[in-house]
């Protein structure tokens, strides 16, 4: 599989004209509908690999059921919509990520994270979010943006952005044999106009499905609170979905407008109990089963391995890879699964890449592991070289690739750090680390009245979560008075 990072760069040879299912108008678009379907299908594979799908059939089934109720009221399923759109299959997935995020790929692949589910309080809020993403697909916003840009990059993943500062524009594909369709695809950075349209469509679709769409405003309030608390970066939803204004107020206004327009629909459903029951026991925060860093060591309980982390490197842990980012983004290290069945085959494939000059290769022994080692160098388009040191070995029956890279001129400065980290890989045997379990959110009915903070055992909060974070998840303030019998989401 592609390594460290993947970028989707589609060169539009020229705009095409196509129909917008929402307006019924024909306009300039970046892709035909058939191209959008193929783009979404290929990118979906990478999304699943990079994020991981949340392993809970009941939650997945619940989200899918709500999503299809909303989809049934969308422009994608209306009798006057052309068959090519009406018959397009939609796929809804819950991703195993603590980040508050939802996004759509072209032609009907829609994702919500478990982090987003934790921040919703009822089914109506979920319906508005899903309707918003269905709206992006129905209005063909990705294709509209591609038509304007001609050369479109759909959702650069963080690793690619970091890597380009080291590798230049195309060195990544030269060295790391990239070429997958997309990874960590987080929709397009839509325009404010697109966001306003999708907000309106989300409210419309949810209302027609019988939901009290005004409930969706609470989600946007939670996002604003997250933004204000961080003081810097936006939640992923808002970084890829630019805020067109006071969204919580606008959603309430749109909901009131649509409720008055559809007299034959009783748009009052919130289904709080059903929602809370569906997400009871949801993993919250980072899941240590998928890897965690402690005392400058990365541990992976499920895959039973560990390796040291240099003190000045940041860890980016994903479902199919772990990336270490050096100071000033001058160096990268990454551990991932190799495509080939054996370390020997993986090393040969890596060494034979076009544009890579092999400087040295051989075999290394460490911690009971026999690894194939390749040191290579490639020219950057913007001048200079990039040097990569890669190890290929077997662990628990799988072929792994652990590699490091920096510029040719910086390699000597990082060589010892690279070797210590790569050769520090070892099987994990400590029971304390192997048995580490995630924190989960459970629904609890209060048996008394009191401020929210009085119901929280702060020692049960997962690493990195504050009391205010939990208050935002519950859509209350830390000192807000909670009445007896009220339901709360509390960690255990």
LUMMAR-785921 format. One record per residue (C-alpha): x, y, z; residue in one letter. Coordinates in Angstrom, 3 decimals, padded with zeros to 6 digits. Each point is the difference from the previous one (the first is absolute). Example, Ala and Ser with C-alpha at 12.3 -4.5 7.8 and 13.67 -1.06 7.14 Angstrom:
<nodes>
((012.300, -004.500, 007.800), "a")
((001.370, 003.440, -000.660), "s")
</nodes>
This chain:
<nodes>
((000.000, 000.000, 000.000), "x")
((001.134, 003.604, -000.363), "x")
((002.276, 001.210, 002.763), "x")
((000.012, 002.911, 002.450), "x")
((-002.451, 002.121, -001.914), "x")
((-002.255, -000.083, -003.015), "x")
((-001.198, 002.881, -002.124), "x")
((-002.806, 000.114, -002.500), "x")
((000.990, 002.299, -002.846), "x")
((-002.370, -000.128, -002.936), "x")
((001.037, 001.970, -003.043), "x")
((-003.095, 001.222, -001.760), "x")
((000.720, 000.006, -003.703), "x")
((-002.938, 002.314, -000.422), "x")
((-003.365, 000.669, 001.563), "x")
((-003.019, -002.036, -000.921), "x")
((-003.632, 001.027, 000.111), "x")
((-002.405, -001.895, 002.182), "x")
((-003.201, 000.218, 001.962), "x")
((-000.290, 001.149, 003.588), "x")
((-002.690, -002.263, 001.587), "x")
((-000.936, 002.731, 002.495), "x")
((-000.718, 002.785, -002.480), "x")
((-000.625, -002.066, -003.116), "x")
((002.267, 002.380, -001.900), "x")
((002.904, -000.930, -002.265), "x")
((003.292, 001.629, 000.876), "x")
((003.774, -000.348, -000.302), "x")
((001.345, -002.793, 002.200), "x")
((003.398, -001.546, 000.544), "x")
((-001.155, -003.600, -000.410), "x")
((-002.724, -001.977, -001.634), "x")
((-002.271, -001.949, 002.379), "x")
((001.705, -003.232, -001.067), "x")
((003.375, 001.510, 000.916), "x")
((-001.363, 001.106, 003.369), "x")
((-001.187, -003.549, 000.702), "x")
((003.424, -001.437, -000.805), "x")
((001.768, 002.725, 001.978), "x")
((-002.142, -000.690, 003.056), "x")
((000.414, -003.774, -000.271), "x")
((003.791, 000.165, -000.176), "x")
((000.333, 002.602, 002.751), "x")
((-002.313, -001.963, 002.313), "x")
((002.532, -002.838, 000.119), "x")
((002.693, 002.383, 001.195), "x")
((-002.289, 001.673, 002.519), "x")
((-000.710, -003.353, 001.626), "x")
((003.698, -000.860, 000.107), "x")
((001.083, 003.325, 001.425), "x")
((-002.747, 000.627, 002.558), "x")
((-001.275, -003.470, 000.729), "x")
((-003.692, -000.806, 000.274), "x")
((-001.455, -000.030, 003.512), "x")
((-000.523, -003.614, 000.996), "x")
((-003.596, 000.034, 001.214), "x")
((-002.663, -001.476, -002.263), "x")
((-002.869, 001.420, 002.058), "x")
((001.239, 003.591, -000.220), "x")
((000.818, -000.381, -003.688), "x")
((-003.458, -001.448, -000.674), "x")
((-001.695, 002.754, 001.981), "x")
((001.816, 002.799, -001.850), "x")
((-000.724, -001.693, -003.322), "x")
((-003.717, -000.243, 000.823), "x")
((-000.287, 003.686, 000.925), "x")
((002.059, 001.014, -003.021), "x")
((-002.240, -001.883, -002.414), "x")
((-003.107, 001.617, 001.459), "x")
((001.544, 003.397, -000.728), "x")
((001.343, -001.090, -003.397), "x")
((-003.505, -001.104, -001.023), "x")
((-001.147, 003.641, 000.286), "x")
((002.946, 001.458, -001.890), "x")
((000.264, 001.114, -003.615), "x")
((001.896, -003.251, -000.638), "x")
((-003.174, -002.058, 000.426), "x")
((-002.732, 002.195, -001.496), "x")
((-002.142, -001.254, -002.854), "x")
((000.951, 002.877, -002.313), "x")
((003.727, -000.563, 000.501), "x")
((001.750, -001.776, -002.910), "x")
((000.588, -003.716, 000.562), "x")
((003.819, 000.241, -000.005), "x")
((-000.223, 001.973, 003.248), "x")
((-003.073, -001.662, 001.451), "x")
((001.505, -003.479, -000.375), "x")
((003.431, 000.855, 001.412), "x")
((000.697, -002.084, 003.095), "x")
((001.030, 001.932, 003.126), "x")
((002.374, -001.365, 002.642), "x")
((000.036, 001.241, 003.590), "x")
((002.876, -000.829, 002.353), "x")
((000.963, 000.763, 003.606), "x")
((003.725, 000.662, 000.232), "x")
((002.081, -000.916, 003.021), "x")
((001.268, 003.498, 000.694), "x")
((-000.397, 002.204, 003.103), "x")
((000.037, 003.129, -002.167), "x")
((-003.362, 001.728, -000.415), "x")
((-000.412, -000.489, -003.722), "x")
((-002.400, -000.833, -002.798), "x")
((000.688, 000.147, -003.711), "x")
((-001.135, -001.274, -003.373), "x")
((001.774, -001.384, -003.026), "x")
((-001.444, 000.522, -003.463), "x")
((-002.931, -002.199, -001.049), "x")
((-001.223, -001.077, 003.389), "x")
((002.684, -001.135, 002.461), "x")
((-000.777, 001.700, 003.300), "x")
((001.860, -000.289, 003.299), "x")
((-000.544, 001.043, 003.593), "x")
((002.585, -000.532, 002.718), "x")
((-000.656, -001.506, 003.415), "x")
((001.269, 003.336, 001.341), "x")
((-002.883, 001.749, -001.729), "x")
((-002.526, -002.559, 001.274), "x")
((001.187, 000.667, 003.557), "x")
((-000.843, 003.695, -000.433), "x")
((-003.602, -000.523, -001.134), "x")
((-002.907, -000.395, 002.416), "x")
((-002.785, -001.335, -002.155), "x")
((-000.961, -001.497, -003.351), "x")
((-001.241, 003.316, -001.392), "x")
((003.477, 001.516, 000.346), "x")
((001.484, -003.006, -001.791), "x")
((-002.590, 000.339, -002.773), "x")
((000.972, 003.630, -000.643), "x")
((003.715, -000.867, -000.181), "x")
((-000.651, -002.890, -002.386), "x")
((-002.339, 002.161, -002.059), "x")
((002.708, 002.646, -000.258), "x")
((002.466, -002.518, -001.441), "x")
((-002.612, -001.492, -002.340), "x")
((-000.559, 003.572, -001.160), "x")
((003.651, 000.354, -001.002), "x")
((-000.332, -003.138, -002.141), "x")
((-003.354, 000.971, -001.525), "x")
((001.193, 003.501, -000.911), "x")
((003.240, -001.464, -001.425), "x")
((002.083, 002.512, 001.923), "x")
((003.235, -001.958, -000.490), "x")
((-000.443, 000.044, -003.749), "x")
((-000.910, 003.682, 000.042), "x")
((003.214, 000.814, 001.825), "x")
((002.038, -002.172, -002.362), "x")
((-001.390, 001.911, -002.964), "x")
((001.299, 003.241, 001.490), "x")
((003.402, -001.322, 000.965), "x")
((000.734, -002.102, -003.083), "x")
((002.673, -001.808, 001.998), "x")
((-001.750, -001.186, 003.126), "x")
((001.440, -001.404, 003.147), "x")
((-002.847, -001.552, 001.949), "x")
((000.931, 000.018, 003.654), "x")
((003.736, 000.040, 000.576), "x")
((000.770, -002.152, 002.992), "x")
((002.102, 001.416, 002.751), "x")
((002.962, -002.239, -000.754), "x")
((000.147, 001.201, -003.563), "x")
((000.039, 003.616, 001.073), "x")
((002.797, -000.728, 002.444), "x")
((001.866, -002.157, -002.470), "x")
((000.030, 002.592, -002.742), "x")
((002.116, 002.320, 002.116), "x")
((002.657, -002.696, -000.068), "x")
((-000.637, -001.756, -003.264), "x")
((-001.071, 002.651, -002.442), "x")
((-003.009, -000.281, -002.267), "x")
((000.526, -003.463, -001.462), "x")
((002.843, -001.656, 001.867), "x")
((-002.457, -001.918, 002.153), "x")
((-001.322, -001.983, -002.935), "x")
((003.542, -000.523, -001.339), "x")
((001.338, -001.404, 003.252), "x")
((-002.933, -001.571, 001.743), "x")
((-001.834, -001.456, -002.969), "x")
((-003.150, 001.897, 000.767), "x")
((-002.981, 000.073, -002.299), "x")
((-003.062, -000.970, 002.012), "x")
((-003.126, 001.974, -000.692), "x")
((-000.429, 001.661, 003.397), "x")
((000.648, -000.310, 003.693), "x")
((-001.514, 001.918, 002.877), "x")
((-002.155, 001.645, -002.605), "x")
((-001.838, 002.714, 001.877), "x")
((-002.255, 001.290, -002.709), "x")
((000.817, 003.213, -001.812), "x")
((000.692, 003.313, 001.587), "x")
((-003.415, 001.124, -001.116), "x")
((-000.958, 003.588, -000.665), "x")
((-002.341, 001.871, 002.318), "x")
((-002.622, -000.217, -002.721), "x")
((000.286, -003.786, -000.053), "x")
((-000.303, -000.112, 003.778), "x")
((-003.087, 002.185, 000.050), "x")
((-001.591, -002.208, -002.642), "x")
((000.852, -003.223, 001.858), "x")
((-001.258, 001.427, 003.296), "x")
((-003.296, 000.770, -001.699), "x")
((-000.159, -003.406, -001.685), "x")
((000.819, -001.784, 003.249), "x")
((-002.862, 001.761, 001.774), "x")
((-002.343, -000.645, -002.934), "x")
((000.771, -003.720, -000.206), "x")
((-000.171, -000.529, 003.777), "x")
((-003.299, 001.890, 000.252), "x")
((-001.585, -001.985, -002.828), "x")
((001.136, -003.164, 001.796), "x")
((-002.027, 001.131, 003.027), "x")
((002.797, 001.319, 002.218), "x")
((000.076, 003.162, 002.091), "x")
((002.841, 001.516, -002.016), "x")
((000.350, 002.950, 002.373), "x")
((001.834, -002.433, 002.279), "x")
((002.908, 000.157, -002.441), "x")
((000.884, 003.460, 001.235), "x")
((001.372, -001.496, 003.235), "x")
((002.679, -001.829, -001.987), "x")
((001.283, 003.252, -001.491), "x")
((-000.011, 001.543, 003.462), "x")
((002.203, -002.874, 001.188), "x")
((002.402, 000.615, -002.887), "x")
((000.219, 003.679, 000.881), "x")
((000.749, -000.900, 003.609), "x")
((002.752, -002.342, -001.120), "x")
((001.506, 002.720, -002.146), "x")
((-000.161, 002.573, 002.776), "x")
((001.550, -002.419, 002.491), "x")
((002.939, -000.917, -002.217), "x")
((000.753, 003.637, -000.787), "x")
((001.734, -001.086, -003.188), "x")
((-000.930, -002.876, -002.262), "x")
((-003.526, -000.756, -001.125), "x")
((-001.668, -003.369, 000.405), "x")
((000.385, -002.027, -003.208), "x")
((-003.608, 000.640, -000.983), "x")
((000.607, 003.755, -000.017), "x")
((003.452, -000.131, -001.576), "x")
((-001.386, -001.793, -003.062), "x")
((-003.444, 001.635, 000.247), "x")
((000.577, 003.788, 000.243), "x")
((-002.533, 001.614, 002.315), "x")
((-002.389, 002.140, -002.105), "x")
((-001.163, 001.932, 003.042), "x")
((-002.036, -000.589, 003.112), "x")
((-000.965, -003.529, -000.977), "x")
((-001.860, -000.967, 003.154), "x")
((-002.382, 002.946, -000.462), "x")
((-000.372, -000.605, -003.717), "x")
((-000.794, -003.696, 000.488), "x")
((-002.817, 000.892, 002.410), "x")
((-001.370, 002.520, -002.488), "x")
((000.176, -002.491, -002.858), "x")
((-001.701, -002.655, 002.121), "x")
((-002.858, 002.366, 000.876), "x")
((-000.388, 000.931, -003.662), "x")
((-000.122, -003.628, -001.151), "x")
((-002.383, -001.041, 002.762), "x")
((-002.458, 002.628, -001.181), "x")
((000.353, -001.111, -003.628), "x")
((-000.713, -003.698, 000.543), "x")
((-003.369, -000.069, 001.697), "x")
((-000.467, -003.692, -000.806), "x")
((003.179, -000.971, 001.909), "x")
((000.249, -000.004, 003.777), "x")
((003.638, 000.993, 000.343), "x")
((000.286, -000.528, 003.742), "x")
((002.055, -003.174, 000.418), "x")
((003.118, 000.241, 002.164), "x")
((000.312, -003.644, 001.080), "x")
((002.384, 000.785, 002.841), "x")
((-000.486, -003.324, 001.768), "x")
((000.656, -002.010, -003.174), "x")
((003.126, 002.012, -000.696), "x")
((001.385, -000.287, 003.497), "x")
((-000.656, -003.729, 000.034), "x")
((001.773, -000.404, -003.343), "x")
((003.206, 001.732, 001.137), "x")
((000.080, -001.411, 003.533), "x")
((003.529, -001.299, 000.566), "x")
((001.531, 002.036, -002.852), "x")
((003.791, 000.285, 000.175), "x")
((000.951, 003.596, 000.816), "x")
((003.383, 001.639, -000.483), "x")
((002.988, -001.840, -001.390), "x")
((-000.300, -003.787, -000.015), "x")
((003.157, -001.435, 001.614), "x")
((-000.717, -003.390, -001.610), "x")
((001.093, 001.600, -003.259), "x")
((003.172, 001.405, 001.455), "x")
((001.107, 002.560, 002.572), "x")
((003.151, 001.852, 000.992), "x")
((001.302, -000.123, 003.564), "x")
((003.445, 000.836, 001.378), "x")
((001.408, 000.623, -003.503), "x")
((-001.126, -003.417, -001.213), "x")
((-002.777, -000.891, -002.436), "x")
((-001.981, -003.091, 001.013), "x")
((-002.533, -001.876, -002.118), "x")
((-001.931, -002.527, 002.151), "x")
((-002.059, -001.529, -002.814), "x")
((002.989, -000.586, -002.281), "x")
((002.336, -000.692, 002.936), "x")
((002.992, 002.156, -000.864), "x")
((001.863, 003.016, 001.341), "x")
((002.745, 002.387, -001.094), "x")
((001.707, 003.091, 001.470), "x")
((-001.145, 003.499, -000.975), "x")
((002.665, 002.731, -000.161), "x")
((-000.855, 002.737, 002.487), "x")
((-000.190, 002.716, -002.655), "x")
((-002.260, -001.936, -002.420), "x")
((-003.792, 000.191, -000.119), "x")
((-002.065, -003.178, -000.467), "x")
((-002.843, -000.209, -002.528), "x")
((-001.727, -003.325, 000.594), "x")
((-002.464, -001.371, -002.554), "x")
((-001.728, -003.287, -000.657), "x")
((002.547, -001.310, -002.512), "x")
((003.102, 002.033, 000.768), "x")
((001.915, 001.896, 002.646), "x")
((001.862, 003.134, -001.082), "x")
((002.650, 001.828, 002.042), "x")
((000.543, 003.636, -000.982), "x")
((003.330, 001.582, 000.887), "x")
((000.761, 003.557, 001.142), "x")
((-000.844, 002.647, -002.594), "x")
((-001.336, -002.844, -002.135), "x")
((003.530, -000.726, -001.189), "x")
((-000.289, -003.757, 000.451), "x")
((-002.664, -002.697, -000.109), "x")
((-000.197, -003.592, 001.148), "x")
((-002.843, -002.333, -000.780), "x")
((-001.045, -003.549, 000.850), "x")
((-002.555, -001.701, -002.214), "x")
((-000.964, -003.329, -001.545), "x")
((001.869, -000.996, -003.141), "x")
((-002.001, -001.025, -003.052), "x")
((002.222, -002.989, -000.680), "x")
((-000.319, -003.310, 001.876), "x")
((003.604, -000.199, 001.169), "x")
((002.556, 002.556, 001.210), "x")
((002.382, -001.114, -002.746), "x")
((-002.570, 000.682, -002.718), "x")
((-000.922, 003.337, 001.570), "x")
((003.655, 001.079, 000.118), "x")
((000.532, -000.973, -003.651), "x")
((-003.095, 001.908, -001.086), "x")
((001.052, 003.062, 001.982), "x")
((003.556, -000.032, -001.345), "x")
((-001.163, -000.290, -003.613), "x")
((-002.061, 003.195, 000.033), "x")
((000.668, 002.318, -002.897), "x")
((002.049, 003.007, 001.025), "x")
((001.435, -001.643, 003.116), "x")
((003.761, -000.548, 000.140), "x")
((000.857, -002.812, 002.424), "x")
((003.034, 001.013, 002.051), "x")
((000.185, -003.062, 002.232), "x")
((-002.041, -003.047, 000.951), "x")
((000.326, -003.082, 002.121), "x")
((-001.363, -001.846, 003.041), "x")
((-000.235, 001.151, 003.612), "x")
((-000.737, -001.948, 003.212), "x")
((-001.588, 001.641, 003.062), "x")
((-002.334, -001.105, 002.810), "x")
((-000.377, -003.441, -001.529), "x")
((-001.025, 001.539, -003.335), "x")
((001.710, -000.519, -003.346), "x")
((-000.560, 003.049, -002.234), "x")
((000.813, 000.900, -003.570), "x")
((001.620, 003.448, -000.143), "x")
((000.038, 002.432, -002.951), "x")
((001.646, 003.424, -000.092), "x")
((-000.955, 002.065, -003.040), "x")
((000.024, 003.498, -001.387), "x")
((-002.062, 001.883, -002.580), "x")
((000.168, 003.431, -001.564), "x")
((-002.602, 002.589, 000.830), "x")
((-001.628, 001.952, -002.775), "x")
((000.814, 003.263, 001.750), "x")
((003.655, -000.940, 000.456), "x")
((001.902, -001.986, 002.605), "x")
((-000.617, -003.608, 000.997), "x")
((-002.059, -002.018, 002.424), "x")
((001.552, -002.974, 001.793), "x")
((-002.071, -002.880, 001.354), "x")
((000.980, -002.838, 002.329), "x")
((-002.529, -002.851, -000.027), "x")
((-000.226, -003.263, 001.944), "x")
((-002.221, -002.920, -001.016), "x")
((-000.784, -002.806, 002.429), "x")
((-002.675, -002.397, 001.194), "x")
((-002.071, 000.354, 003.176), "x")
((-002.911, -002.210, 001.030), "x")
((-000.189, -001.438, -003.510), "x")
((-000.165, 003.386, -001.773), "x")
((002.621, 001.775, -002.101), "x")
((000.764, 003.449, 001.395), "x")
((001.911, 002.931, -001.427), "x")
((001.621, 002.496, 002.374), "x")
((001.677, 002.859, -001.806), "x")
((001.508, 003.395, 000.640), "x")
((000.807, 002.883, -002.294), "x")
((001.439, 003.475, -000.082), "x")
((001.963, 002.122, -002.435), "x")
((003.376, -001.255, -001.136), "x")
((001.781, 002.835, 001.768), "x")
((-001.784, -000.700, 003.295), "x")
((000.381, -003.784, -000.029), "x")
((003.195, -000.161, 002.078), "x")
((-001.667, 002.104, 002.697), "x")
((-002.903, -002.466, 000.277), "x")
((001.701, -003.306, -000.810), "x")
((000.551, -001.137, 003.594), "x")
((-003.558, 000.999, 000.964), "x")
((-001.378, -001.948, -002.958), "x")
((001.988, -003.133, 000.809), "x")
((-000.827, 000.065, 003.740), "x")
((-003.699, 000.311, -000.777), "x")
((-000.201, -002.542, -002.802), "x")
((002.128, -002.556, 001.829), "x")
((-001.876, 000.692, 003.231), "x")
((-003.057, -001.787, -001.407), "x")
((-000.755, -003.004, 002.208), "x")
((-002.845, -002.348, 000.977), "x")
((-002.184, 001.343, 002.817), "x")
((-000.142, -002.349, 002.998), "x")
((-000.919, 002.232, 002.983), "x")
((-003.462, -000.957, 001.274), "x")
((-000.655, 003.524, 001.237), "x")
((000.301, 001.291, -003.567), "x")
((-001.593, -002.988, -001.702), "x")
((-003.120, 000.277, 002.166), "x")
((-000.517, 003.762, -000.364), "x")
((-003.676, 000.743, -000.754), "x")
((-001.792, 003.052, -001.429), "x")
((-002.316, 002.327, 001.881), "x")
((-003.663, -000.283, -000.989), "x")
((-003.000, 002.294, 000.332), "x")
((-002.991, -001.397, 001.820), "x")
((-003.465, 001.486, 000.371), "x")
((-000.879, 000.778, 003.592), "x")
((-003.256, 001.343, 001.405), "x")
((000.647, 002.395, 002.855), "x")
((-001.567, -000.821, 003.375), "x")
((000.305, 003.520, 001.379), "x")
((000.327, 003.620, -001.002), "x")
((003.328, 001.799, -000.086), "x")
((002.575, 001.713, -002.243), "x")
((001.299, -002.101, -002.878), "x")
((003.509, -000.166, 001.408), "x")
((-001.309, -001.700, 003.165), "x")
((-000.954, -003.075, -002.041), "x")
((003.413, -000.454, -001.612), "x")
((002.787, -002.237, 001.281), "x")
((002.904, 001.925, -001.522), "x")
((002.348, -002.942, 000.599), "x")
((-002.029, -001.944, -002.593), "x")
((000.611, 002.565, -002.750), "x")
((002.215, -001.348, -002.800), "x")
((003.431, 001.548, -000.524), "x")
((-000.255, 003.472, -001.467), "x")
((-003.687, 000.520, 000.843), "x")
((-001.011, 002.773, 002.384), "x")
((-003.167, 000.543, 002.013), "x")
((-000.983, 002.676, -002.508), "x")
((000.491, -002.432, -002.886), "x")
((-002.461, -002.373, 001.667), "x")
((-002.433, 002.861, 000.608), "x")
((000.135, 000.826, -003.713), "x")
((-000.670, -003.663, -000.831), "x")
((-003.115, 000.215, 002.184), "x")
((-000.978, 003.407, -001.459), "x")
((-000.038, 001.609, 003.450), "x")
((002.245, 002.378, 001.958), "x")
((002.302, -001.243, 002.775), "x")
((-002.036, 001.734, 002.709), "x")
((-003.417, -000.439, -001.639), "x")
((-002.695, -001.287, 002.328), "x")
((-001.004, -003.571, -000.873), "x")
((-003.412, -001.168, 001.162), "x")
((-000.730, -003.416, 001.469), "x")
((-000.938, -002.453, -002.742), "x")
((002.056, 001.739, -002.700), "x")
((002.184, -002.237, -002.212), "x")
((003.736, 000.629, -000.177), "x")
((002.850, -001.580, -001.956), "x")
((002.696, -000.862, 002.531), "x")
((003.311, -001.847, -000.461), "x")
((000.975, -003.279, 001.593), "x")
</nodes>
